[in-house]
């Protein structure tokens, strides 16, 4: 009984903090003060703590935490570009490799073997990737009447292969991570052929450059960057996974 009262008191305290930060953010934002970003971060941080203590909402803690960090970057982007002359964008690939290394320790060769024995999931995933996503991008571009350049960019996002983010989401959702990595790899292999084709079919009506395939052809660095971010960390995680 005492533990329940303590847990209830904690939930009430977190709720109060959330309401305080929310009111502060609204007031500060309306006044145009510079520390509104910290208040917005406090809103999401308190919300993440509240979700952490709730069984049903616990799975959204990571998402809300990301929103808290994004709110800081949105209000104070200058602090997230360079540090002492070093561009923080140079850390993107190493950090992605670390993330993929961690997920690789949760996989085994048996997981991929099971996917290969039942390739239907990979085939369905790739087909959906190159049909649903491009058509959604095309529909959004048509529905909202974006300028031709913006419309072509939206369609291009839908026509590009899935990246590391989809694997991270599958890992967090405790889905079939081996299937997600396999679909990502196959869609990347097909991207040099299918991405220009889908752009010509869907974006040709928005911008003439898409008809010529400008900038949509084979790019060696971009093509193999996926394997530097995904393949290398997965391979390096084999010895670690084998010791578990």
C-alpha positions as protocol buffer text, in pm:
chain_id: "A"
residue {
  index: 1
  type: UNK
  ca { x: 0 y: 0 z: 0 }
}
residue {
  index: 2
  type: UNK
  ca { x: 282 y: 236 z: 90 }
}
residue {
  index: 3
  type: UNK
  ca { x: 460 y: 166 z: -241 }
}
residue {
  index: 4
  type: UNK
  ca { x: 142 y: 247 z: -431 }
}
residue {
  index: 5
  type: UNK
  ca { x: 111 y: 577 z: -248 }
}
residue {
  index: 6
  type: UNK
  ca { x: 472 y: 664 z: -333 }
}
residue {
  index: 7
  type: UNK
  ca { x: 418 y: 577 z: -700 }
}
residue {
  index: 8
  type: UNK
  ca { x: 100 y: 784 z: -705 }
}
residue {
  index: 9
  type: UNK
  ca { x: 282 y: 1080 z: -548 }
}
residue {
  index: 10
  type: UNK
  ca { x: 556 y: 1055 z: -811 }
}
residue {
  index: 11
  type: UNK
  ca { x: 302 y: 1052 z: -1092 }
}
residue {
  index: 12
  type: UNK
  ca { x: 132 y: 1359 z: -948 }
}
residue {
  index: 13
  type: UNK
  ca { x: 466 y: 1540 z: -912 }
}
residue {
  index: 14
  type: UNK
  ca { x: 562 y: 1464 z: -1274 }
}
residue {
  index: 15
  type: UNK
  ca { x: 220 y: 1580 z: -1389 }
}
residue {
  index: 16
  type: UNK
  ca { x: 264 y: 1907 z: -1202 }
}
residue {
  index: 17
  type: UNK
  ca { x: 605 y: 1959 z: -1361 }
}
residue {
  index: 18
  type: UNK
  ca { x: 455 y: 1892 z: -1704 }
}
residue {
  index: 19
  type: UNK
  ca { x: 180 y: 2148 z: -1650 }
}
residue {
  index: 20
  type: UNK
  ca { x: 427 y: 2406 z: -1514 }
}
residue {
  index: 21
  type: UNK
  ca { x: 661 y: 2366 z: -1810 }
}
residue {
  index: 22
  type: UNK
  ca { x: 367 y: 2378 z: -2051 }
}
residue {
  index: 23
  type: UNK
  ca { x: 232 y: 2701 z: -1906 }
}
residue {
  index: 24
  type: UNK
  ca { x: 582 y: 2851 z: -1895 }
}
residue {
  index: 25
  type: UNK
  ca { x: 642 y: 2759 z: -2258 }
}
residue {
  index: 26
  type: UNK
  ca { x: 317 y: 2917 z: -2375 }
}
residue {
  index: 27
  type: UNK
  ca { x: 385 y: 3238 z: -2181 }
}
residue {
  index: 28
  type: UNK
  ca { x: 752 y: 3261 z: -2281 }
}
residue {
  index: 29
  type: UNK
  ca { x: 679 y: 3180 z: -2646 }
}
residue {
  index: 30
  type: UNK
  ca { x: 412 y: 3449 z: -2663 }
}
residue {
  index: 31
  type: UNK
  ca { x: 654 y: 3698 z: -2509 }
}
residue {
  index: 32
  type: UNK
  ca { x: 925 y: 3598 z: -2758 }
}
residue {
  index: 33
  type: UNK
  ca { x: 1186 y: 3522 z: -2493 }
}
residue {
  index: 34
  type: UNK
  ca { x: 1499 y: 3330 z: -2587 }
}
residue {
  index: 35
  type: UNK
  ca { x: 1467 y: 3048 z: -2334 }
}
residue {
  index: 36
  type: UNK
  ca { x: 1141 y: 2913 z: -2473 }
}
residue {
  index: 37
  type: UNK
  ca { x: 1333 y: 2614 z: -2609 }
}
residue {
  index: 38
  type: UNK
  ca { x: 1432 y: 2504 z: -2259 }
}
residue {
  index: 39
  type: UNK
  ca { x: 1070 y: 2520 z: -2147 }
}
residue {
  index: 40
  type: UNK
  ca { x: 960 y: 2311 z: -2445 }
}
residue {
  index: 41
  type: UNK
  ca { x: 1232 y: 2059 z: -2367 }
}
residue {
  index: 42
  type: UNK
  ca { x: 1103 y: 2048 z: -2008 }
}
residue {
  index: 43
  type: UNK
  ca { x: 754 y: 1974 z: -2138 }
}
residue {
  index: 44
  type: UNK
  ca { x: 872 y: 1672 z: -2337 }
}
residue {
  index: 45
  type: UNK
  ca { x: 1120 y: 1556 z: -2070 }
}
residue {
  index: 46
  type: UNK
  ca { x: 854 y: 1552 z: -1797 }
}
residue {
  index: 47
  type: UNK
  ca { x: 617 y: 1379 z: -2037 }
}
residue {
  index: 48
  type: UNK
  ca { x: 881 y: 1112 z: -2109 }
}
residue {
  index: 49
  type: UNK
  ca { x: 929 y: 1052 z: -1736 }
}
residue {
  index: 50
  type: UNK
  ca { x: 552 y: 1022 z: -1693 }
}
residue {
  index: 51
  type: UNK
  ca { x: 531 y: 772 z: -1980 }
}
residue {
  index: 52
  type: UNK
  ca { x: 812 y: 572 z: -1825 }
}
residue {
  index: 53
  type: UNK
  ca { x: 601 y: 498 z: -1521 }
}
residue {
  index: 54
  type: UNK
  ca { x: 294 y: 395 z: -1722 }
}
residue {
  index: 55
  type: UNK
  ca { x: 274 y: 37 z: -1849 }
}
residue {
  index: 56
  type: UNK
  ca { x: 75 y: 120 z: -2164 }
}
residue {
  index: 57
  type: UNK
  ca { x: 268 y: 436 z: -2260 }
}
residue {
  index: 58
  type: UNK
  ca { x: 615 y: 312 z: -2166 }
}
residue {
  index: 59
  type: UNK
  ca { x: 698 y: 232 z: -2528 }
}
residue {
  index: 60
  type: UNK
  ca { x: 663 y: 600 z: -2627 }
}
residue {
  index: 61
  type: UNK
  ca { x: 934 y: 717 z: -2386 }
}
residue {
  index: 62
  type: UNK
  ca { x: 1210 y: 707 z: -2649 }
}
residue {
  index: 63
  type: UNK
  ca { x: 1000 y: 898 z: -2901 }
}
residue {
  index: 64
  type: UNK
  ca { x: 914 y: 1176 z: -2656 }
}
residue {
  index: 65
  type: UNK
  ca { x: 1279 y: 1195 z: -2545 }
}
residue {
  index: 66
  type: UNK
  ca { x: 1379 y: 1253 z: -2908 }
}
residue {
  index: 67
  type: UNK
  ca { x: 1123 y: 1533 z: -2928 }
}
residue {
  index: 68
  type: UNK
  ca { x: 1280 y: 1692 z: -2619 }
}
residue {
  index: 69
  type: UNK
  ca { x: 1624 y: 1698 z: -2782 }
}
residue {
  index: 70
  type: UNK
  ca { x: 1481 y: 1813 z: -3115 }
}
residue {
  index: 71
  type: UNK
  ca { x: 1312 y: 2106 z: -2943 }
}
residue {
  index: 72
  type: UNK
  ca { x: 1650 y: 2228 z: -2821 }
}
residue {
  index: 73
  type: UNK
  ca { x: 1806 y: 2188 z: -3166 }
}
residue {
  index: 74
  type: UNK
  ca { x: 1511 y: 2371 z: -3321 }
}
residue {
  index: 75
  type: UNK
  ca { x: 1545 y: 2674 z: -3094 }
}
residue {
  index: 76
  type: UNK
  ca { x: 1925 y: 2680 z: -3064 }
}
residue {
  index: 77
  type: UNK
  ca { x: 2063 y: 2527 z: -3387 }
}
residue {
  index: 78
  type: UNK
  ca { x: 2389 y: 2722 z: -3363 }
}
residue {
  index: 79
  type: UNK
  ca { x: 2503 y: 2505 z: -3071 }
}
residue {
  index: 80
  type: UNK
  ca { x: 2451 y: 2183 z: -3266 }
}
residue {
  index: 81
  type: UNK
  ca { x: 2648 y: 2272 z: -3580 }
}
residue {
  index: 82
  type: UNK
  ca { x: 3008 y: 2314 z: -3466 }
}
residue {
  index: 83
  type: UNK
  ca { x: 3205 y: 2273 z: -3143 }
}
residue {
  index: 84
  type: UNK
  ca { x: 3544 y: 2440 z: -3136 }
}
residue {
  index: 85
  type: UNK
  ca { x: 3568 y: 2445 z: -3514 }
}
residue {
  index: 86
  type: UNK
  ca { x: 3467 y: 2077 z: -3547 }
}
residue {
  index: 87
  type: UNK
  ca { x: 3152 y: 2017 z: -3751 }
}
residue {
  index: 88
  type: UNK
  ca { x: 2922 y: 1783 z: -3560 }
}
residue {
  index: 89
  type: UNK
  ca { x: 2786 y: 1646 z: -3889 }
}
residue {
  index: 90
  type: UNK
  ca { x: 3107 y: 1443 z: -3906 }
}
residue {
  index: 91
  type: UNK
  ca { x: 2976 y: 1232 z: -3618 }
}
residue {
  index: 92
  type: UNK
  ca { x: 2663 y: 1118 z: -3803 }
}
residue {
  index: 93
  type: UNK
  ca { x: 2813 y: 812 z: -3974 }
}
residue {
  index: 94
  type: UNK
  ca { x: 3015 y: 692 z: -3669 }
}
residue {
  index: 95
  type: UNK
  ca { x: 2711 y: 727 z: -3443 }
}
residue {
  index: 96
  type: UNK
  ca { x: 2494 y: 539 z: -3693 }
}
residue {
  index: 97
  type: UNK
  ca { x: 2756 y: 264 z: -3699 }
}
residue {
  index: 98
  type: UNK
  ca { x: 2751 y: 245 z: -3320 }
}
residue {
  index: 99
  type: UNK
  ca { x: 2371 y: 216 z: -3322 }
}
residue {
  index: 100
  type: UNK
  ca { x: 2380 y: -56 z: -3587 }
}
residue {
  index: 101
  type: UNK
  ca { x: 2657 y: -235 z: -3396 }
}
residue {
  index: 102
  type: UNK
  ca { x: 2436 y: -244 z: -3088 }
}
residue {
  index: 103
  type: UNK
  ca { x: 2143 y: -382 z: -3285 }
}
residue {
  index: 104
  type: UNK
  ca { x: 2372 y: -635 z: -3452 }
}
residue {
  index: 105
  type: UNK
  ca { x: 2448 y: -789 z: -3113 }
}
residue {
  index: 106
  type: UNK
  ca { x: 2079 y: -878 z: -3091 }
}
residue {
  index: 107
  type: UNK
  ca { x: 2091 y: -1067 z: -3423 }
}
residue {
  index: 108
  type: UNK
  ca { x: 2235 y: -1401 z: -3520 }
}
residue {
  index: 109
  type: UNK
  ca { x: 2303 y: -1574 z: -3851 }
}
residue {
  index: 110
  type: UNK
  ca { x: 2006 y: -1798 z: -3775 }
}
residue {
  index: 111
  type: UNK
  ca { x: 1776 y: -1495 z: -3791 }
}
residue {
  index: 112
  type: UNK
  ca { x: 1890 y: -1412 z: -4145 }
}
residue {
  index: 113
  type: UNK
  ca { x: 1881 y: -1778 z: -4246 }
}
residue {
  index: 114
  type: UNK
  ca { x: 1519 y: -1796 z: -4134 }
}
residue {
  index: 115
  type: UNK
  ca { x: 1439 y: -1488 z: -4345 }
}
residue {
  index: 116
  type: UNK
  ca { x: 1608 y: -1642 z: -4650 }
}
residue {
  index: 117
  type: UNK
  ca { x: 1412 y: -1963 z: -4605 }
}
residue {
  index: 118
  type: UNK
  ca { x: 1093 y: -1757 z: -4627 }
}
residue {
  index: 119
  type: UNK
  ca { x: 1175 y: -1479 z: -4877 }
}
residue {
  index: 120
  type: UNK
  ca { x: 810 y: -1384 z: -4917 }
}
residue {
  index: 121
  type: UNK
  ca { x: 839 y: -1122 z: -4643 }
}
residue {
  index: 122
  type: UNK
  ca { x: 1137 y: -955 z: -4812 }
}
residue {
  index: 123
  type: UNK
  ca { x: 963 y: -955 z: -5151 }
}
residue {
  index: 124
  type: UNK
  ca { x: 643 y: -808 z: -5007 }
}
residue {
  index: 125
  type: UNK
  ca { x: 840 y: -546 z: -4815 }
}
residue {
  index: 126
  type: UNK
  ca { x: 1037 y: -434 z: -5120 }
}
residue {
  index: 127
  type: UNK
  ca { x: 726 y: -423 z: -5340 }
}
residue {
  index: 128
  type: UNK
  ca { x: 538 y: -216 z: -5082 }
}
residue {
  index: 129
  type: UNK
  ca { x: 840 y: 9 z: -5043 }
}
residue {
  index: 130
  type: UNK
  ca { x: 857 y: 96 z: -5412 }
}
residue {
  index: 131
  type: UNK
  ca { x: 481 y: 128 z: -5459 }
}
residue {
  index: 132
  type: UNK
  ca { x: 319 y: 268 z: -5142 }
}
residue {
  index: 133
  type: UNK
  ca { x: 588 y: 523 z: -5052 }
}
residue {
  index: 134
  type: UNK
  ca { x: 630 y: 678 z: -5400 }
}
residue {
  index: 135
  type: UNK
  ca { x: 252 y: 693 z: -5447 }
}
residue {
  index: 136
  type: UNK
  ca { x: 207 y: 857 z: -5106 }
}
residue {
  index: 137
  type: UNK
  ca { x: 468 y: 1117 z: -5200 }
}
residue {
  index: 138
  type: UNK
  ca { x: 298 y: 1175 z: -5536 }
}
residue {
  index: 139
  type: UNK
  ca { x: -42 y: 1204 z: -5369 }
}
residue {
  index: 140
  type: UNK
  ca { x: 85 y: 1459 z: -5115 }
}
residue {
  index: 141
  type: UNK
  ca { x: 249 y: 1664 z: -5388 }
}
residue {
  index: 142
  type: UNK
  ca { x: -73 y: 1669 z: -5589 }
}
residue {
  index: 143
  type: UNK
  ca { x: -303 y: 1725 z: -5293 }
}
residue {
  index: 144
  type: UNK
  ca { x: -125 y: 2027 z: -5148 }
}
residue {
  index: 145
  type: UNK
  ca { x: -13 y: 2186 z: -5473 }
}
residue {
  index: 146
  type: UNK
  ca { x: 352 y: 2234 z: -5381 }
}
residue {
  index: 147
  type: UNK
  ca { x: 591 y: 2418 z: -5615 }
}
residue {
  index: 148
  type: UNK
  ca { x: 748 y: 2185 z: -5873 }
}
residue {
  index: 149
  type: UNK
  ca { x: 1086 y: 2166 z: -5698 }
}
residue {
  index: 150
  type: UNK
  ca { x: 930 y: 2087 z: -5358 }
}
residue {
  index: 151
  type: UNK
  ca { x: 692 y: 1834 z: -5512 }
}
residue {
  index: 152
  type: UNK
  ca { x: 977 y: 1655 z: -5688 }
}
residue {
  index: 153
  type: UNK
  ca { x: 1172 y: 1646 z: -5359 }
}
residue {
  index: 154
  type: UNK
  ca { x: 879 y: 1492 z: -5172 }
}
residue {
  index: 155
  type: UNK
  ca { x: 841 y: 1225 z: -5440 }
}
residue {
  index: 156
  type: UNK
  ca { x: 1216 y: 1161 z: -5432 }
}
residue {
  index: 157
  type: UNK
  ca { x: 1201 y: 1094 z: -5057 }
}
residue {
  index: 158
  type: UNK
  ca { x: 931 y: 835 z: -5124 }
}
residue {
  index: 159
  type: UNK
  ca { x: 1133 y: 675 z: -5402 }
}
residue {
  index: 160
  type: UNK
  ca { x: 1456 y: 642 z: -5202 }
}
residue {
  index: 161
  type: UNK
  ca { x: 1540 y: 315 z: -5026 }
}
residue {
  index: 162
  type: UNK
  ca { x: 1472 y: 275 z: -4657 }
}
residue {
  index: 163
  type: UNK
  ca { x: 1760 y: 361 z: -4429 }
}
residue {
  index: 164
  type: UNK
  ca { x: 1887 y: 296 z: -4081 }
}
residue {
  index: 165
  type: UNK
  ca { x: 1591 y: 470 z: -3915 }
}
residue {
  index: 166
  type: UNK
  ca { x: 1355 y: 190 z: -4021 }
}
residue {
  index: 167
  type: UNK
  ca { x: 1585 y: -65 z: -3859 }
}
residue {
  index: 168
  type: UNK
  ca { x: 1596 y: 139 z: -3539 }
}
residue {
  index: 169
  type: UNK
  ca { x: 1218 y: 163 z: -3529 }
}
residue {
  index: 170
  type: UNK
  ca { x: 1189 y: -214 z: -3584 }
}
residue {
  index: 171
  type: UNK
  ca { x: 1436 y: -273 z: -3301 }
}
residue {
  index: 172
  type: UNK
  ca { x: 1246 y: -46 z: -3062 }
}
residue {
  index: 173
  type: UNK
  ca { x: 914 y: -205 z: -3158 }
}
residue {
  index: 174
  type: UNK
  ca { x: 1066 y: -552 z: -3103 }
}
residue {
  index: 175
  type: UNK
  ca { x: 970 y: -646 z: -3457 }
}
residue {
  index: 176
  type: UNK
  ca { x: 1157 y: -880 z: -3692 }
}
residue {
  index: 177
  type: UNK
  ca { x: 1489 y: -694 z: -3708 }
}
residue {
  index: 178
  type: UNK
  ca { x: 1649 y: -943 z: -3947 }
}
residue {
  index: 179
  type: UNK
  ca { x: 1362 y: -894 z: -4192 }
}
residue {
  index: 180
  type: UNK
  ca { x: 1393 y: -516 z: -4164 }
}
residue {
  index: 181
  type: UNK
  ca { x: 1767 y: -525 z: -4236 }
}
residue {
  index: 182
  type: UNK
  ca { x: 1708 y: -762 z: -4529 }
}
residue {
  index: 183
  type: UNK
  ca { x: 1440 y: -538 z: -4682 }
}
residue {
  index: 184
  type: UNK
  ca { x: 1667 y: -236 z: -4635 }
}
residue {
  index: 185
  type: UNK
  ca { x: 1957 y: -411 z: -4807 }
}
residue {
  index: 186
  type: UNK
  ca { x: 1754 y: -539 z: -5103 }
}
residue {
  index: 187
  type: UNK
  ca { x: 1582 y: -204 z: -5155 }
}
residue {
  index: 188
  type: UNK
  ca { x: 1925 y: -34 z: -5153 }
}
residue {
  index: 189
  type: UNK
  ca { x: 2055 y: -280 z: -5413 }
}
residue {
  index: 190
  type: UNK
  ca { x: 1756 y: -201 z: -5636 }
}
residue {
  index: 191
  type: UNK
  ca { x: 1767 y: 175 z: -5577 }
}
residue {
  index: 192
  type: UNK
  ca { x: 2004 y: 265 z: -5868 }
}
residue {
  index: 193
  type: UNK
  ca { x: 1749 y: 118 z: -6107 }
}
residue {
  index: 194
  type: UNK
  ca { x: 1409 y: 176 z: -5945 }
}
residue {
  index: 195
  type: UNK
  ca { x: 1459 y: 525 z: -5795 }
}
residue {
  index: 196
  type: UNK
  ca { x: 1535 y: 697 z: -6132 }
}
residue {
  index: 197
  type: UNK
  ca { x: 1254 y: 497 z: -6296 }
}
residue {
  index: 198
  type: UNK
  ca { x: 996 y: 596 z: -6032 }
}
residue {
  index: 199
  type: UNK
  ca { x: 1110 y: 958 z: -6047 }
}
residue {
  index: 200
  type: UNK
  ca { x: 1068 y: 967 z: -6423 }
}
residue {
  index: 201
  type: UNK
  ca { x: 721 y: 817 z: -6397 }
}
residue {
  index: 202
  type: UNK
  ca { x: 589 y: 1023 z: -6105 }
}
residue {
  index: 203
  type: UNK
  ca { x: 794 y: 1343 z: -6091 }
}
residue {
  index: 204
  type: UNK
  ca { x: 826 y: 1404 z: -6463 }
}
residue {
  index: 205
  type: UNK
  ca { x: 506 y: 1608 z: -6462 }
}
residue {
  index: 206
  type: UNK
  ca { x: 646 y: 1840 z: -6193 }
}
residue {
  index: 207
  type: UNK
  ca { x: 995 y: 1919 z: -6314 }
}
residue {
  index: 208
  type: UNK
  ca { x: 1168 y: 1862 z: -6644 }
}
residue {
  index: 209
  type: UNK
  ca { x: 1496 y: 1769 z: -6479 }
}
residue {
  index: 210
  type: UNK
  ca { x: 1339 y: 1451 z: -6348 }
}
residue {
  index: 211
  type: UNK
  ca { x: 1278 y: 1334 z: -6703 }
}
residue {
  index: 212
  type: UNK
  ca { x: 1646 y: 1347 z: -6773 }
}
residue {
  index: 213
  type: UNK
  ca { x: 1725 y: 1176 z: -6445 }
}
residue {
  index: 214
  type: UNK
  ca { x: 1953 y: 1459 z: -6335 }
}
residue {
  index: 215
  type: UNK
  ca { x: 2134 y: 1358 z: -6018 }
}
residue {
  index: 216
  type: UNK
  ca { x: 1935 y: 1036 z: -5990 }
}
residue {
  index: 217
  type: UNK
  ca { x: 2178 y: 796 z: -6147 }
}
residue {
  index: 218
  type: UNK
  ca { x: 2435 y: 568 z: -5993 }
}
residue {
  index: 219
  type: UNK
  ca { x: 2655 y: 728 z: -5729 }
}
residue {
  index: 220
  type: UNK
  ca { x: 2929 y: 507 z: -5592 }
}
residue {
  index: 221
  type: UNK
  ca { x: 2979 y: 691 z: -5265 }
}
residue {
  index: 222
  type: UNK
  ca { x: 2608 y: 712 z: -5188 }
}
residue {
  index: 223
  type: UNK
  ca { x: 2550 y: 352 z: -5299 }
}
residue {
  index: 224
  type: UNK
  ca { x: 2813 y: 202 z: -5070 }
}
residue {
  index: 225
  type: UNK
  ca { x: 2756 y: 440 z: -4778 }
}
residue {
  index: 226
  type: UNK
  ca { x: 2465 y: 217 z: -4675 }
}
residue {
  index: 227
  type: UNK
  ca { x: 2702 y: -76 z: -4630 }
}
residue {
  index: 228
  type: UNK
  ca { x: 2947 y: 137 z: -4433 }
}
residue {
  index: 229
  type: UNK
  ca { x: 2664 y: 232 z: -4197 }
}
residue {
  index: 230
  type: UNK
  ca { x: 2488 y: -106 z: -4179 }
}
residue {
  index: 231
  type: UNK
  ca { x: 2702 y: -389 z: -4316 }
}
residue {
  index: 232
  type: UNK
  ca { x: 3031 y: -311 z: -4141 }
}
residue {
  index: 233
  type: UNK
  ca { x: 2878 y: -268 z: -3789 }
}
residue {
  index: 234
  type: UNK
  ca { x: 2673 y: -586 z: -3831 }
}
residue {
  index: 235
  type: UNK
  ca { x: 2983 y: -779 z: -3935 }
}
residue {
  index: 236
  type: UNK
  ca { x: 3187 y: -641 z: -3642 }
}
residue {
  index: 237
  type: UNK
  ca { x: 2913 y: -730 z: -3395 }
}
residue {
  index: 238
  type: UNK
  ca { x: 2943 y: -1103 z: -3476 }
}
residue {
  index: 239
  type: UNK
  ca { x: 3224 y: -1174 z: -3224 }
}
residue {
  index: 240
  type: UNK
  ca { x: 3038 y: -982 z: -2952 }
}
residue {
  index: 241
  type: UNK
  ca { x: 2713 y: -1165 z: -3024 }
}
residue {
  index: 242
  type: UNK
  ca { x: 2898 y: -1497 z: -3020 }
}
residue {
  index: 243
  type: UNK
  ca { x: 3020 y: -1441 z: -2665 }
}
residue {
  index: 244
  type: UNK
  ca { x: 2672 y: -1385 z: -2521 }
}
